Amino acid sequence: MAPMGVDLPDQSPGVLGLGFLVPYLPALETITERACGVRVVEFFWGEPDARTVSAGHAAGALVSWQVGSAVEAAAAQRAGCDIVVIQGVEAGGHVRGAKPLDVLLRDTVEAVTIPTVAAGGVGTPERVRALLDAGADAVRVGTRFLAASEANVHPDYLAALIASSAADTVLTGHFETMGGGRGLCASSEHRSKGLRPPAIAAPCPPRCGLDTPGTMPWYAGLSVDHVHKIQAAADIVADLTSLLR
């Protein structure tokens, strides 16, 4: 999904999704304007709100809300969302869920009737198959795609992802600055000293071309266990869906 505020290229409808972090939401009319021509608009890190959902629908988009509990998922459905993403504590980045994904998914599919996407620690075809068998309509994968050849990830961050395991991730908590979450320690120096990532105000991890990647959060979920090499995104998709054919 394109982050909030990024200029979107001319595309046919359905090509892109657009994600908004609720603490940084623009005016409702701006949401509608930016969402025009986008197939899915998603909101995260805030209580589901019917007026915000309507702003996405006004652009002709489907609206998704990423949540961390079945209660929040039910609120998203009441607010008019078309899709709910349930995120387990295994996830990298900003972590909304406080329980394992299997528990949250079980409770969520009982609480809502809209399509449910399972997110957090998804990195193998076996895990994809298991979550779909457990009632998810789809899965979301994040950490493995950081090692996609198309990703604009800083080389130091990428090397750390490939060299790391789930045991190298830490959950730093829900910082008001949005810099908290699950990730690797912020630099190789920090990691060697056992230091945790700092709470950074900027929510984005380091991309190529930055001179100070160690000052930004190095997000990674527990699925970093399955990041072993750089691959094309299509090859990652082929691997993750290999048991679905």
Buried (B, 14 or more C-beta within 10 A) or exposed (E): BBEBEEEBEEEEEEEBBBBBBBEEBEEBEBBBEBBEBBBBBBBBBBEBBEEBBBBBBBBBBBBBBBBBBBEBBBBBBEBBBBBBBBBBBBBBBBBBBEBBBBEBBBBBBEBBEBBBBBBBBBBBBEBBBBBBEEEBBBBBBBBBBBBBEEBEBBEBBBEBBEBBEBEBBBBBEBBEEBBBBBBBBBBBEBBEEEEBBBBBEEBEBBEEEBEEBBEBBBBBBBBBBBBEEBBEBEEBBEBBEEBEE
